[in-house]
Amino acid sequence: MSEIARLTIGMRLPSLNEYISKLNHNKYAANKFKADIQAYINGYILASKLKPITSKIDIEAHWYEATKKRDPDNIYSAVKYLLDSLQEMGIIPNDSQKYIRHIHNYLEHSETDYVIVIFKEAI
């Protein structure tokens, strides 16, 4: 599998627990929360100058966390924001199985929070 593109998101993306907490409080606040997160991601996508990807891909998400407080499954749930932003920005046509074959998640400890997303051609 050859690498097609790479995206760095220089921030910690919220977990599923954070979204559920907003949702339990107020569904409109939860919708705004998701929209705000996607707006941040969209900014990173624009800055990266990613080109549209039309082939079927595999995605590697490398999550770098400054603390070890969050559960991996909650961290990985943020891939939803990422895929929705990629679709919204026209980088991928859709986040369905027709265009995404695999999503691999890797969690590392780091001094700062960030995410590196690697797009690979699915063969």
Disulfide bonds with the S-S distance in Angstrom:
none
